[in-house]
Amino acid sequence: MSDNQDYISLPIVRVGLEDVPIHFINDFTIQHDKGEFFLTVGQLQPPILLGTLEERKKQAEKLGYVPIKIVARFGLTPRRLKELIDVLQENLRKYNATFKEGAPYAD
């Protein structure tokens, strides 16, 4: 068996992970163009409306809109998007297998 010396192999290590904040996200937008996808993730927080139903309706009318705080934007090739989808589906499958009872997304 011969050694293939046409390439160099180095381990890949994620560094600084503990320094990156975790953001709760609940809004997703995806756009696409030829050969690329753009995934935008954000944080939508409903406004605090207090009082009677009529008072809350008046407060809501004054707001005009509910803002979404954009947390991050990602550009992906179709291949990388497929990999992301596969990783998410596999992790959801493992989650459902581990937390079968009471799992919000169990099949």
ABEGO torsion letter per residue (X at the ends): XBBBAABBBBBBBBBGAAABBBBBBABBBBBBBBGBBBBBBBBBBBBBBBEBAAAAAAAAAAAGBBBBBBABBBBBBAAAAAAAAAAAAAAAAAAAAAAABGBAABX
